[in-house]
Amino acid sequence: MPLIPNLRTYANTTQRGIPKLIIRPGEAAPTNPFQGGAVQALPQEHLNTPIQAQAQGYLDTPEVIYSEWNKQAGGIDKPLGTLDKSFKVCLIGGGISNVVAAFELAKAGADVTLLEATDKVGGRLQSIATPDGRDVAEMGAMRFPPSEDLLYYYAEQTGFTFLPDFPDPGHKPTILSYQNKGSLWYDTKVPPGFEKVYNGWGEFIANGITANGKTVLESSNKLQEWLQSDTSAGRRNVIPAWQAYLDEFANDSFYEGLQKIFGDKHRWDVPKGEVWTDEDFQRFGALGLGSGGFGPLFPIAFTTVFRLIPNGLETNQQIFAKQHVTGNATPAGIQDLAAEILEKAVNLGLKVKYNTVGNPVSLNGSPSNSKRAGQPISAVKGMTVNVEETASNGPAVTNTYSFVIVGTTTHEMNVEMSVTSQPFFTSELRDAINNVHMTASSKLFIRTKKFWEGKDPSFPRVILSDTKLPQLYTLDYGDPEYGMVLVTYAWEDLSTEIQVYTDPKKLFVNLKAQLTDIMRNTAYPDWVDNLIPVTDNDYYLMHWQLNPHTNGAFVLGYPGQDNLTAQMFFDFTKLNTQALSPMLLNGDSISFTGGWVDGGLQCAMNNLSAILKTYGTLAPDAAALAPINVVRPQNYKY
């Protein structure tokens, strides 16, 4: 697969050579040897008030609020448990989940090695700095809701925070273009033309589903209310209600689920009493509620899409920021978080091998089923794993480790590694890795002058359409003159269609022509004339499915695939009894919340707790909150 052009490095590095983009007021940064220029201070008028986490349980793990384990242990400088220094761990992949796991394992005392196939950590947290260091193209994760309590915890503990600056549609002036007709949505509750789908969906989220006036499926709001309880018992109230959704919609696509709720053959009372027509479903697919089309998600499982809402992942989006000693905050690249945590881990003895591909190739020893005093001894505790390590500038070598954590995407595990072709895992787990659906996703950014400043309050900042340009956002990272424009953010079939454009300039020309047609029928026909990149290098393109180290963007399961995700996500609970090898999977690709940072961080905490309990000890003051002691896979029948 071809490499994508214009993937440029950060504007500076740490003293250990770890790439970073941290914007610090009043602090000069070293010149970037690849680009020239330096990171500069942001103007004081851009400083904002940080947002705090709003911790809650998640539907599939209601007992645990993950950050509570870390907090109870005493904060980021305190270990969550202890491991012997002879315990050698290899982590394959340098995404945020493996970086955090490496840090916590090193803090516990283990001998830890991280293998990263590129020259920097972060994985799909990929922040590309502009030459001046003030703007950033977030090629991966770019919106961070406060319900991601682990993300907010690690950010706060390492000097970062979050700001309420993301230009959500409708909150900023938004052009809605549907069937060649454009309208402006701003400062009104319901976007024009979307009244029926907006009101119907809102009623479903607020009041659930009824039959003859009696509740048969609880509302998303009620589910989230339970998940926000201060007690585990309170959060567990959600279990029968979520099981009811799993029973009803497990094998339905999102589109099929919507038809059950709103279609002319609806199974229950239609929320708000208005049946959706084919035109309404088409409008919902093209532009959603006026906030972005759900069409690319129509084939995805209903439960996969719906669980994001009570989990709090689709509301109150924030942007990543650097917290300063003055109490102010300024935007920064999310990849900085991975770099900062990695630096802490390196200071604890972590060994990092960049430009090195890792592949588990064989096992030493075999699982044991022995018991001692009536208790099972870990079946894999005496086993080791041989890992083939291939550096870009040298021959492959094989090293042996006590334990291996594979933190890549499932497509990478399946296509580029031998994870599923060797008996490292059960056949059920290998089938899950092979078959769970991973999305395609594309982003194109350009840097422009902030042409939206000084205009009338209704001047468009966001454009949504039913064309091959589904979403456009104008983003302000604080530079007094320049900003970023996310020209398109495409998923699934549309992303696959435009991936033929590996030259960002050619894709931009194509999309700009479409945008001209979109804006021609609005009050701002000349809007597109403002889209002029600052320099000839200010184009930033990513097709994640073409990236040779990810082979896709993130997991969104098809109908019937919740059981596959459960096989992967809950596998850590079997380490002490049923595992076939001293190996675990890591990352958001094996979680119920693919594409969200906390999906990966939750898996990191799961794995860490299982390893500490099996091979070492859990910190006694916090052991009761460790996921291995709290999470209950038997809650649901997927």
Secondary structure, 3 states (H helix, E strand, C coil): CCCCCCCCCCCEECCCCCEECCCCCCCCCCCCCCCCCCCCCCCHHHCCCCCCCCCCCECCECCCCHHHHHHHHCCCCCCCEECCCCCEEEEECCEHHHHHHHHHHHHHCCEEEEECCCCCCECCCCEEECCCCCCEEECCCCCCCCCCHHHHHHHHHCCEEEECCCCCECCECEEEEECCEEEEECCCCCCCCCHHHHHHHHHHHHHCEEECCEEEECCHHHHHHHHCCCCHHHHCCHHHHHHHHHHHHCCCEHHHHHHHHHCCCCCCCCHHHCCCCHHHHHHHHHHCCCCCCCHHHCCCEHHHHHCCCCCCCCCCCCEEEEECCCCCEEECCCHHHHHHHHHHHHHCCCEEECCEEEEEEEEECCCCCCEECCEECCCCCCCEEEEEEEECCCCEEEEEECEEEECCCHHHHHHCCCCCCCCCCCHHHHHHHHHCCECCEEEEEEEEECCCCCCCCCCCCEEEECCCCCEEEEECCCCCCEEEEEEEEEEHHHHHHHCCCCCHHHHHHHHHHHHHHHHHCCCCCCHHHHCCCCCCCCEEEEEHHHCCCCCCCCECCCCCCHHHHHHHHHHHHHCCCCCCCCEEECCHHHCCCCCCHHHHHHHHHHHHHHHHHHHCEECCCCHHHCHHHHCCHHHCCC
